Amino acid sequence: MRVLMFGWEFPPHITGGLGTACYGMVKGLVKQGVEVIFIVPKAHGDEPREGFGLLNASDVSIDFSERQEGQEYWKRIKYLEVGSNLIPYVGPEEFEKVIETESVKRSSPKQTVFSRRYQFSGKYGRNLMEEVSRYALVASALARKYDFDVIHAHDWLTYPAGIAAKYISGKPLVVHVHATEFDRSGEHVNQTVYDIERKGMEEADRVITVSNFTRQIVIDRYGIPPEKVTTVYNAVEPSDHPDSGKVSKNVREKIVTFMGRVTFQKGPDYFIEAAYKVLQKDPNVRFVMAGSGDLLNKMILRVAQLHIGTKFHFTGFLSGADVDRMFAMSDVYVMPSVSEPFGISPLEAMHSNVPVVISKQSGVSEVLRHALKVDFWDIDALADAIYGLLHYDALKKMFVHFGKNEVDNLKWDNASLEVMHVYQRVVNI
């Protein structure tokens, strides 16, 4: 079986869990004998190539100026400037408010979209939706060029590309939901982004969600038939930096870590309020917030207001070996997400022998038994869980021992086998 797969990022150039999940899944599919052609907007040349093809969309020539289907497809594309809260796994870039514009329709096709080649930034920048639209046109060109059995598109940024490839090739489309607009924005969703997500799910032959938590959102909020939606849980990728776990933290206090985007979805404010409560009982603890996002300045201000700045550290975004080093220094890892489709970071922490506290409002809570689970809004319960893991050695040792065994059995090979079964069903429709 041959798969044409679209993703917006790929290790080592990632801003969060999306690229990590794609890499683990692709490696697992290759082991199952699936041939994968993975297309990213911009390849940097240092990406791992382990038995699959990685194509750089910036190298693909497109010339639809004289082709009717290209012109017809472009009429379906809306051009937006989007805010950072709309982007899954976003970095620290700042974006403008959402503004729908008709400027593209007034532009000359030969000078803009229908150029022979377009250099993508591959980032989440000001021109994101322009790149998403052009990426869809590149997908049309690739769908003509390559022979494949099924199309797989990861998250809403690539849904237009997946739809374009299906429109040109007639091959079945699988869309993979790693996050929804309701996770990113709560009840205050951006209608245009919601429409893109819903269109992708409606056009897909099958929808894969990363948890039953997300599956129910897809069914209830997007109106997708239950029989069309399959849950495939994520897994954990072993560290590529085995020596990073040997670092010394060089402080006497115990360390409690939050690692993720500092946004509404991840619940950083609940982490800070719980930290304050823990410090009232035990001042010999340091708290670390590793990440960046639109709420970062607000969180720094709140720490200052609570007068706990000497016990709180903001590291900024961490990646690669720095992530492993942070886990190696941590005594407890906390993920208090308000709405988390899955959450790979607790698996990474447990794999590094760090006990975890996670919110019940996370997909990963469905698969983990040896993690303390609390409601994200229950600051007292969150503080109690952190305090317990810091002070009761037997409790910590139990969660470390059984948690490590638990995550070692969550393999991408198993997840990829389930994905392959989805492929087989859509090909045989």
Secondary structure, DSSP 8 states (H G I E B T S, - for coil): -EEEEE-S-BTTB-SSHHHHHHHHHHHHHHHTT-EEEEEES---S-S--SSSEEEEGGG-B---TT-HHHHHHHTT--EEE--GGGSTT--S------EEE-HHHHS-TTTTTT-SB-----S--TTHHHHHHHHHHHHHHHHHH---SEEEEESGGGHHHHHHHHHHH---EEEEES--HHHHHTTS--HHHHHHHHHHHHH-SEEEESSHHHHHHHHHHH---GGGEEE--------S-GGGGG-----SSEEEEEES--SGGG-HHHHHHHHHHHHHH-SSEEEEEE---TTHHHHHHHHHHTT-GGGEEE-----THHHHHHHHH-SEEEE--SSBS--SHHHHHHHTT--EEEETTBGGGGT-SSSEEE-TT-HHHHHHHHHHHHH-HHHHHHHHHHHHHHHHT--HHHHHHHHHHHHHHHHT-
